[in-house]
Amino acid sequence: MFTGIIKDVGTVAGSAPRGGGLRLRVNYTSESEFGDLSVDESVSVNGACQTVVACGAGWFEVDTVEETLKKTTFGSFRPGTKVNLERAVRPMDRLGGHFVLGHVDCVGRVSRIEDAGESRTVSIAFPAQFDPWIVPVGSIAMDGVSLTVAGVTSGMLTVALIPYTLGNTTIAALREGSEVNLEFDILGKYVARQHQVAGTEGKASRISETWLTEQGFS
């Protein structure tokens, strides 16, 4: 479990084929955050949950399986590629972003970038089949960064980026045509699934805005 609050921007140091997947080595700069990293820990690399299989001073390695390569941008990683890094959340941590599982749903493509003073808006095209999982002012993880959806239409979402995000993640390097890993909010997935099941059974779902408010969601 992650929160989408990036703790370091790492660098891909190398990759080697392993079966149908890859062994990736990633260098990090923040000793305070990653210096005590150990084998078998989970790390979010550009939004995808990976298990550390080896580590040392300033680096760690993960085995990326074929399924991950199909659903993410990992196949495009080259030595020197910058990646967003976050360690798994601890029970005592502040949840500054939202619940991020590190299970990437799809790859989106940047369609438009607009600067507005020191901030920036970025529009991302994504497969329209995921429309039910996203709402305006909801949460989304983009390359592992927890962001708020500023607007959404079928197959297109827009996020507004503050200077801090631009200065402390890889998001500032995005250009039109860049691909990003997208993970939609798990709460939205559960609500959509409930409606789907209710529709299949021919029953009306009891989940509504009022019901969600009564359960503490606001």
Secondary structure, DSSP 8 states (H G I E B T S, - for coil): -B-S---EEEEEEEEEEETTEEEEEEE---HHHHTT--TT-EEEETTEEEEEEEEETTEEEEEE-HHHHHHSSGGG--TT-EEEEEE---TTS---S--B-S---EEEEEEEEEEETTEEEEEEE--GGGGGG--TT-EEEETTEEEEEEEEETTEEEEEE-HHHHHHSSGGG--TT-EEEEEE-HHHHHHHHHHHHHHHHT------HHHHHHTT--
